[in-house]
């Protein structure tokens, strides 16, 4: 791709580093920004800078938050004995959109993936185990994507919980094997949460 401007090329290069954004899409976005009033570009820049410098992660569930404790964890109407284990905040948003779940969450921040150099120590697993040891949590719902990495992560956590008094369950396989949770429609995802199954059963089914 040939550029008539080095400034344009640099902007496209940086934009193309975003996930799912190729060079052509990056060029279209950059040209769109060039057509916008200066104030619009400045507002976008300011929003991104503030996001990076001021955003917090909930001290309890690791969800992105504006405060030390996110709105979900701070809500006294949520069932603190029920914790849904997810990969990232996109999954929290997807499940919340179903309006079928009233418990809390625990965001791992990824999945175990030796191919990508991600091990258990790189995820928020230790804090999850500690949370269970404190005795408030009565059930953990594994809601990671039904991929090899997701299943590996579920099983690793399950083994870490041996000897602890907690029920483990997994979302029903209304979510197709290999699908990412965030792309599931709200009805299917909601039913998968409501119709969850004991985790031991999900292991045998696989």
C-alpha positions, 0 to 999 in steps of 0.5 A: 500500500503506497502512501502520499504522506508519511503522517498518513502512513504512520497513523494507518500503521498504528490503527492497524495494530488494533484487533480485527483492523487490517490496513484497508480498514485502518486507512478508511478510519484514518481518512474518516477522522481527517474529515471530522472537525478538530474538536471531534478528534480531540474528544476521541484522543482525550477519551482514550488518554483518560481511559488509559490513565484513569481506568480502574480494575475492580479489586474484587472481580477484576472488571473494568471500573471507574471506582475501586469496587465496580457497580456489580460488586457494590450492588447489595441486590446481587447474590454474592454466593454465586460467582460466574467465572469469565475470560474478560469484560466483554463476557461480563457485558454479554451475560449482563445483557441477558438479564438472566444472571443476578450473581457476581463475576470473576474476570480471569483476564484471559485463558491458559494458552501454552502456545501463546505463553499464557500460564495460570500465573498470568491470570486472576486465578489465585484471587479466585481460589482465595475468594472461595477459601473465604467461604462466601462463595457457594457456587462457581459457574464456569462460563469460558468459551468452549475452546480447547484453551477455555476447557483447559482453564476450567479444568485447571481451576476445578483441580485447584478447588479440590477439597474446598466446599463449593459447587462447580457448574458450567454453562449449558452447551447451547453455545457451540463448541469453539464459539466465543461467548461474546458473540452468542445471542442473548437468548441462547446465552441466557438459557445457557446460564439458567440451564447450567450443568454440574462441571463434572458432567461437562467433563464427561460430555467432552 
